[in-house]
Amino acid sequence: MYSASRTSAISAIAACRSSVTFTIRTTPCLSAGASATMSGMKNAGSTAVLVVFSLISAAPRATAQAGSIEFVARATPSGGLEEPVRGFPFYLLSKSFAEVNKEAAMLYPKPDMNAFIDLLDESKEMKQWMKKNHWVRLTGEEFVNKLTVDDIMGVPEFFDAYVQRNAGDQTIVFPTPKYKPSDKRKDPAKFARLRAEYHDAVKRFLQDNPKSTAGMDLNLEELDPSNKWDQMQAQSLPEIHRQTLALAQSKYLVARTETDLQGQGFLRGIPPGTYWLSTLDVAAAVGEARPRWDLPVAVRAGETTRVALSNANVVPPNRTSP
């Protein structure tokens, strides 16, 4: 193809030179107007020559600058053997799908967590803790691990939940209060002293037994406002999802392909740069495994980048939200 283009170009150059030479030789005494016409023809012929040479030299350079990607996608279900991901669409993006999602989310205002916390019926100490930690979920291991000794002793709801969790455990010796509720009215000073002693005893037990916080969140389930917060956040999720897909498949889409029966995919003619090989938000189905990929890939001029997609580089599951 290259030699044919070059032959055509040379013929065009020869024709242009021939016409120019002929015009000069056979009209030695042209008028001023005719000379202007001849000059214009000569300039036009020179311009055509330059354009042809530019096309000839630019075409092989553009081809040499492109790179390619060859990848294979395989997934392993638990307790099974590795299998190819067959007939599955993959997208080459100029921006990671995760970052595209963040960009789409910026288009929609997020609910104000502090304003949400202010409307709760919990204690002042509880609200302060929520705002400080930017967290409203009161159940789950991640929540319990956030709690410090001072948090449990300083937030009434946390203290009560901790005491309820341990006071009824017959396998441990948990402190018991030496005061009665009626003492608060009969002898306020005595009540305050005995209550302070009890709190000190509980604190020492907590410090000596840090794992005793496990399960205390079960006594906070009725106070947990996270469901309401999740509902507020979810109101904009459908639009964010739609906008994310629209951006990924238009503004940031570089190429698209599907895997063959061996799980292989090929992308040709890719300009050098860093891209992301992504399945967007669609998970492949291999047994009970549901892998998604959003992997950075570097393409170099004139080279083929080979990528192996597996369970080891899938998109990790979403973390617990606040």
Stockholm file with secondary structure:
# STOCKHOLM 1.0

chainA/1-322         MYSASRTSAISAIAACRSSVTFTIRTTPCLSAGASATMSGMKNAGSTAVLVVFSLISAAPRATAQAGSIEFVARATPSGGLEEPVRGFPFYLLSKSFAEVNKEAAMLYPKPDMNAFIDLLDESKEMKQWMKKNHWVRLTGEEFVNKLTVDDIMGVPEFFDAYVQRNAGDQTIVFPTPKYKPSDKRKDPAKFARLRAEYHDAVKRFLQDNPKSTAGMDLNLEELDPSNKWDQMQAQSLPEIHRQTLALAQSKYLVARTETDLQGQGFLRGIPPGTYWLSTLDVAAAVGEARPRWDLPVAVRAGETTRVALSNANVVPPNRTSP
#=GR chainA/1-322 SS CHHHHHHHHHHHHHHHHHHHHHHHHHCTTCCHHHHHHHHHHHHHHHHHHHHHHHHHHHHHHHHHHCEEEEEEEEECCTTSCCEECCSCEEEEESSCHHHHHHHHHTTSCCCCHHHHHHTSCSCHHHHHHHHHHTCCCCCSHHHHHHCCHHHHHHSHHHHHHHHHHHHTCTTSCCCCCCCCTTHHHHCHHHHHHHHHHHHHHHHHHHHHCGGGGTTGGGGGGGGCCHHHHHHHHHTTHHHHHHHHHHHHTTTTEEEEEECCTTSEEEEEEECSEEEEEECTTCCCCBTTBCCCCEEEEEECTTCEEEEEECGGGSCCCCCCCC
#=GC SS_cons         CHHHHHHHHHHHHHHHHHHHHHHHHHCTTCCHHHHHHHHHHHHHHHHHHHHHHHHHHHHHHHHHHCEEEEEEEEECCTTSCCEECCSCEEEEESSCHHHHHHHHHTTSCCCCHHHHHHTSCSCHHHHHHHHHHTCCCCCSHHHHHHCCHHHHHHSHHHHHHHHHHHHTCTTSCCCCCCCCTTHHHHCHHHHHHHHHHHHHHHHHHHHHCGGGGTTGGGGGGGGCCHHHHHHHHHTTHHHHHHHHHHHHTTTTEEEEEECCTTSEEEEEEECSEEEEEECTTCCCCBTTBCCCCEEEEEECTTCEEEEEECGGGSCCCCCCCC
//
